[in-house]
Amino acid sequence: MSIFQKTGILLLNLGTPLSPETADVRKYLREFLCDPRVIDMPWLQRQLLVNCIIAPFRAPKSAKQYKEIWTKEGSPLLIHSQNLAKKLQQKMGDAYAVELGMRYQHPPVSDALNKLLKTEGIGKIVIVPLYPQYSASATSSSVDKVLELLRKQDVIPPFVFTGPFYDNPLFIEAFTKIWKKEYKLEEYDYFLFSYHGLPERHIMTASVEKNMHCNLNGCCGELSLRNYFCYRASCFHTTRLLADALQLKKGTYSASFQSRLGKDPWIKPYTDTTIIEKAKSGIKKMLVFSPAFVADCLETIYEVKVEYARLFKEHGGETLHLAESLNDNDEWVEALEKIILGQ
């Protein structure tokens, strides 16, 4: 019989500014964009780009957007993530210790990990990056941070990282239950699955590393061992699984990618372009899903719900609605517990 009575659970999410004020948003952008996993340029070039161009000019605009979505409790992403951790702790019980760490800003990964390392009785730590599809800029960056912190410890308990869960039936079922409960799908003409975008070079770098022979076109149409960790291919596969589960008719849905930054080509099709095309083609009512996020944030609440809704109407559409994310819904808490226990 083991003398250890607990397992540590470290939930990881990307992060959010401490407040919607410009200074805090600028600090967040600098930390986020100076990560070499996010902007993969030489150090000096990256520092100049972020600190002299992107952060100074983007922070005031982003701060206005954050103020639009900020609640009395704080950042929606942080609140949903904290509530998820609390509910998961309650559900999993005293045999587990659940902590939340943000890759950037607060609460830092270092604080969450230190709490688990200091908790008596923990014999193993399960580290859960809350990113459904694998990407170097999110998943690898979070893994890097945890490993960096663990390397500084004299005593490192056994630990394991959970992998991508975009094709996990529990993940698909949780989203499906929430959406079927909250939305009358028959009221919409079209369904758009909008994912966070990445520069094309990120996909091509991964392609060479994993011998995927990616051409950013036909190879994403089917999932295989070769492209399982390809972000674009996994997004298209998520779309197929969710569309089947929701019983959407072919021709009434598609996948696209949002949140471009800079002039370099990003993976296509672009969400804004798709929305304009669909509005001009006669689509009047559109529902947008965001399955790259397990918690609603600036990219869903503002970019989709405000900016894309406005864009849709400007080009002939009538209503564009955002389908809420998993957040801290009970369906997601139950699914996440089973995903963790399956490791």
Disulfide bonds with the S-S distance in Angstrom:
none
